């Protein structure tokens, strides 16, 4: 896929590298939020959480990269884990939010919604500006 990017009225032909880099940065920023958001509603079995995250359109995350994120969130005191014996194989690891993790999830959700509303107002401001000319 090829994209044309205009910078100071100069067209730069890109092979999608610019857009690819941008989407990688967006996904990195959203993954922690998605994990905390999912856990905000209750405990998740690790494998089910991984499958749910992988299924989100646009996230484009590999299954193997989510477990290190969960470990980091646990070390940061945002996530708890517990093991439950399983008749179908090894013990299952379940993830839930700590009190701090719940607070962060709520703060992140407010910030995310505020950002979305702010970006959406840009188009409305432009329309109002054009009407007043």
N, C-alpha and C positions, 0 to 999 in steps of 0.2 A: 504494500500500500504506500502511496506517495502523498505527501502533504506539502502545501505551499504555505510558508510562513512569511508575513510581511513585517519587516523591522525597519522603521524609518523609511518607508516607501520603497524598500529594496526587497524584491522577492527572493527568498532563499529556498531552493529545492532541497527537500529533506527526504530521506528514505524511510521515514517513520521513526528515526532514532530520537528526535526531539520529543515526539509524542510518547514514545515508549518510555523514555526517561521520566517524563512528567507523570505518567500513570504509575510507574514504580514508586515514586515519591508519595503520590496520593494513597496508594495501597498501604505503604509502610505506616503512614500516619493514621490510617483508619483501622488497621488490624487490632491494635490494643483496644480501641474503642469498641469494635465489634465483639471482641471476646468479653469485655466487661459488660457490655450491653446484654449479651446473651445470658450471662451469669446473674445479671440483676433480677431476672425473673425466676431464678432458682437454680438448684444444683444440676449439673450436666455430667453424664458419662463422657469421659475424654474422647473416645472414638466417635460418639454421636456428635459431639461439639465440632470435632475436626471435619466430619462429613458435612455438617451444616455450614461451616465457614467456607469450605471448598465449593459448595453449591451456590454461593452468593455471586450473582453476575457481576463481572468487573473486578472482583477481588483478585482472582487469578493467583491464588496461593497454593503451594504444594503441601500435601499432607505432612511431610516430614519437617516443614518449617514451623508448624504450629506448636508442637510439643516444646521446643526450646523457648518459644514466647510464653507459654504457660509456666514453664520453670522459672523464667525471669520474673514474671508477675508474682509468683509465689515467693521468690527471694525478696521482692520489693514489699511484701506484706499485703498484697492486694487480693490474693487468692489462697484459699485453703484446699487441701486435698484429703481424701480418705480412700482407703482400699476396702473393697467388698469382695468376699469370696464368690466365685462363680462356678456353677456346675458345668459350664461349657468351656472351661479352660482356665487360664491364669486369672488371678484376682483383677477386678476392674477398678480403675482409678476414677474417682468422681471429683469434680471441681466445683467450688462455690466461692462466693465473695466474702472477704473479711468486712468488718465494719468500715475500714478505710477504703477498701475496694468499692464498696457500695457508694460511699460518698464521692469517690473519684468518678464512678460511672454516672452518677447524677450530674456532677459538674461538667463532665465531658458532653453529656447529652444536651444540657442547656447551651454550652458553648457551640456545639455543632448546629443546633437549631438556629441560634443567633447568626451564625455565619451564613447558613443557607438563606435565611430571610434577608440578610444584608446583600448577598450576591443577587438575589432576585429583585431587590429594589433598584439595582443599577439600571436594569432595562426599563423599569417604570420611570426612573428619573430622566432617562434619555427621551422617552416618549413625551413626558411633561415639558421638557426643555424644547423639543421640536414644536409642540403646540403653542408655546409662548412666543415663538419667533415670528 
